[in-house]
Amino acid sequence: NSSLLSSDDEKVVTLNTDDEINGNWITATSSTVHEARVKAKAKRRLRKNSSRDSGRGDSLSDNGESVRAVPVTPTSPKGKLLDRKSRSGKGRGLPKKGGAGGKGVWGYPGEVYDLEEVDVRDPNYDEDQENCVYETVVLPLDEGVFEKTVTPIVQEYFEHGDTNEVAELLRELNLGEMKSGVPMLAVSLALEAKASHRELTSRLLTDLCGKLLSRDDVEKSFDRLLRELPELVLDTPGAPQLVGQFIARAVGDKILSKDYIESYKGKVDCDHARAALDKAAVLLKMSKGGLWGTGGGQRPVNQLMKEIDLLLKEYLLSGDVAEAERCLQELEVPHFYHEFIYEAVVMVLESTGETTFKMVLQLLKFLWESSVITVDQMRRGFERVYMEIPEINIDVPHAYSVLEQFVEQSFNAGVITKKLRDLCPCR
């Protein structure tokens, strides 16, 4: 026999085995069947809800069985927390910010908001604020900041030589009362620099005067230079003569008045300032104006070649290798020293006696040992002679033999390498 138990009244519906085999079931009363259907439907509904809420309210008991949490009714306080509808009852059910909401988001990308109109009735409204103009204010430079800011500008100018760029950089600064300090700072830096840098400094002062500086600013700057000459001499012994040249050049460029030197007569007690003014007066009488000359790569090649030729001729007359070295370095063209080597070797080939041969060899050895001329410049100078020896030999019949002797002596003196010696052409 099999039995079906009810959960409430535990009624039993007994089925006969013989009737089950014959396919006949015992018919229960209609009330019992109806009650069983209602309870079965309730069990199916319970199982459906439990499978939908699985993982949210289930927990495990101590023996590992699943224990279902008590369902929360929407009217409970906990149910209100899970409700995403508007609590005030005024919401339209639309997504926040049109679907472009989120933490730290103001709306759709690229959305432009209209300017908010000023409310005149606002208690914080200020009528004067409507006409305000906001500008960036640059504070004037003091002496310490001025020197740290302007010094790199002048040093970079020594490299590029563009006065317009310096003027633009200085206009961005609020110099204030420190305008007169620009010429003094530039001249102070040029005293310890090369002759070409002093020429650039004179050009800079001329271009800035009238645009950024006044003549009064330039005069104040030179007055201060004359007062501080005793301190400048400690670092640059020739400062009085150099400052005198700057004064003469400034008068010649008309950024200083012609009466500037005359205004100091009988009023100078410093020996260094007196020496500077005397130097400027002498240069102006000679109509030289204290020109420094153009240095380095700014000088034309033809002019450099003429000065190198003049340097070699003066050396052959004097024989002073130290003076020749100083004059060569004053040209400020270390990248063009191969021209000096070329001219010196050609001068040996064109000479008739041994005096030029020995003196040029002595000069090259001295310049090589003092590291004035590099290996690359020495090699390029000799290679240029090697390439042009056929043309030189047309005018100088014994050029090949003299070149072989000079190259061999140069190798013995350590001026050139063995590889360079072996490259010497033969007739």
Secondary structure, DSSP 8 states (H G I E B T S, - for coil): --EEE-SSS--EEE--HHHHHTT------HHHHHHHHHHHHHHHHHHHHHHHTTTTSEEE-TTS-EEE-----TTSHHHHHT--S-SSS---S--GGGGT--TT--SSTT---------TT-TT--GGGGG-----------HHHHHHHHHHHHHHHHHH--HHHHHHHHHTS--GGGGGHHHHHHHHHHHTS-HHHHHHHHHHHHHHBTTTB-HHHHHHHHHHHHHTHHHHHHH-TTHHHHHHHHHHHHHHTTSS-TTTTGGGTT----HHHHHHHHHHHHHHHTT-TT-----GGGS-HHHHHHHHHHHHHHHHHH--HHHHHHHHHHT--GGGHHHHHHHHHHHHHH-SSHHHHHHHHHHHHHHHHTTSS-HHHHHHHHHHHHHHHHHHHHH-TTHHHHHHHHHHHHHHTTSS-HHHHHT----
